[in-house]
Amino acid sequence: MNYRVLRCVVASALLLGAPLADAAGPDYWFAGAGLGYGKIEFYPADFSSNGAAAESIRDADLGFTGAIGVQFNRNWAFEVNFIQLGKFSYKYTVGANTQEDIYEVSGWGGSLLPTVPITRNFSLFGRLGALASQTRITIRNPAAAGFDGSITAMQVNTTTFLSGIGAQYFLNRDFGIRVEYQNLGKVGTAASSGCTTCTGRANAQFLSASALFTF
């Protein structure tokens, strides 16, 4: 009878210890790539003509993303990702003349991903990290130059807080799919007369779907 109790105690300890051992060690490396919907909100203080011109805005575009990371255990991962948000535009029309500002955002991020497993294959996760972004604005046919058909460009590098939330599902040990929303925060710098690196500011967001591969 005592041996039977001892066997039960040992078996229970092994069963409880298994997930703890699994959680303590490295789980897997992964890489991913996908497409997404990039959206920005231009700061009116930097872009509005205050009625001096008719304005039209394209604030959404197709972007893409790639990532590589390591899942330390069932609850934590670290990831380095790249985001190309897309191309956006802000147009000003005065009579027969139009100035177009083309606005582009891309960047590299590093993030911790707190993960909550729901089933063996499906999990929810968050993203907490930083994004080193590059914002570029190309001004075509600028009004300041008398709509002379010239093109000027400016770009600036900034670092912002990167956050997000998503879900991922693994079809097998080697392949999974992920859907995620990321908030890139404020990109660009405030517009200022005579400034050669002032791109204007915007709030940037990205909704994406990606394929994941483990190795």
Secondary structure, 3 states (H helix, E strand, C coil): CHHHHHHHHHHHHHHHHHHHHHHHCCCEEEEEEEEEEEEEEECHHHHCCCCCCEEEEECEEEEEEEEEEEECCCCEEEEEEEEEEEEEEEEEEECCEEEEEEEEEEEEEEEEEEEEECCCCEEEEEEEEEEEEEEEEEEECCHHHCCCCCEEEEEEEEEEEEEEEEEEEECCCCEEEEEEEEEEEEECCCCCCCCCCCCCCEEEEEEEEEEEEEC
